[in-house]
Amino acid sequence: KRLPRELIGDIGKYLAVFLFMTATIGFVSGFLVADNSMLAAYQESFEKYHIEDGNFTLEKKATDSQIKRLEKEGVQIYENYYVEEDADTDVDGKKDSTVRVYKNRSQIDLVCLMKGELPKKEDEIAIDRMYAENNKIQISDIIKVGKEEKTVTGYVALSDYSALFSNNSDMMFDATKFGVAIMTENGFATLDDTHIHYSYAWKYNNPPKNDTEAKTMG
């Protein structure tokens, strides 16, 4: 008799506890389901966009013999050069950010088009969506990259830049002051080649089973 009276007397308190527990269980369950879905999508993206297993940069272009020697270690090497230039996003004559420009990729670290179109002409460029939004750049706007004016044709996401870190050692990223972009091969050739970085990406022919094996192969 005492328990039902106590339950009825403190119904508000018990109802609040019940609702809190229900909400907590629902939140945790939803988080776990979303986490598993995101993890699955992340893992699938490596195959879908042919994301690199690693990369390195040289002071000058590698020779064919150097590439062949590296590929004997069980990897496939891909050129992934970029030019890093000062950018003037509102064409007012003042540098306001830095943009890292790649050729459009067809073999490694494939590009995801978020909006608009990929560049087709040498005076066109597609830029990272977050960088564009932070700098209020619209599709069809003209921005200055180095000494060249380029028309923005679309927003993209580069699969090897899930976050816009300029360097791997950076603790924080700034998607306003640093962005990435792609151009056609002819458009890329119009940029200042003194600013070119000879970056190479690699994929394992037979991927390591775990981190320990990867370190041994490295």
C-alpha positions, 0 to 999 in steps of 0.5 A: 500500500505504501509504494503505490501511495508514494508513487502517486504522491511523487508522480511528477518526479518519477515521470521526469526521471522516466522521460529523462531516461527515455530521451537519454536511451534514444539519444545514445541509440541514435548516436550509435546508429549514425556513427556506424553509418558515417563509419561505413560511408567513410570506409566506402569513400576510399574505394569510391574516390580512390583515395591515396594510401600516402603521399610525398613531395620532392624538390624536383620532378622524379625520373622514370627510373626513380618511379619504377624503383619505388613501384617495385616496393609494391605500390602504384605512384601517381603524379599529384602536382599542385601550385600554391598561389596568393589569392584575391577573392574579390579582385580588389588588388589585395591578397586575402588568402592562399589557394592550392591548385591541382589539375583535375584528377582522373586516377587518384584522390578523385574530386566530388562536384558539390554544385555547378560544373567542373572547369572546361577552359583554361581560365576557369576554376572550381574551388572548395565549397567551404572556402567559397562560402567563407569568402562569399564566392559565388559561381561565375565570380572572378577571382585572381589566383597569382597573376591570373584571373579565373572564373569560378565554375563550381564548388568541389570537395577534394577527397584528400582534404576532408579538412582544409589543413595546409600542413599535416603538422597544423593543429587548426585549419582555417578554411577562410585563409586557405583553400584548394581548387582544381583546373584543367591541365591547360589552365594549370599550365598558365600558373607560375611554374616556379611555385609548383610542388612535385607531390606524389600519391601512392596506393598499395598493390596489396594493402597491409592488414593493419597498422603494424604491417603498414609500418613494416612495409613503410 
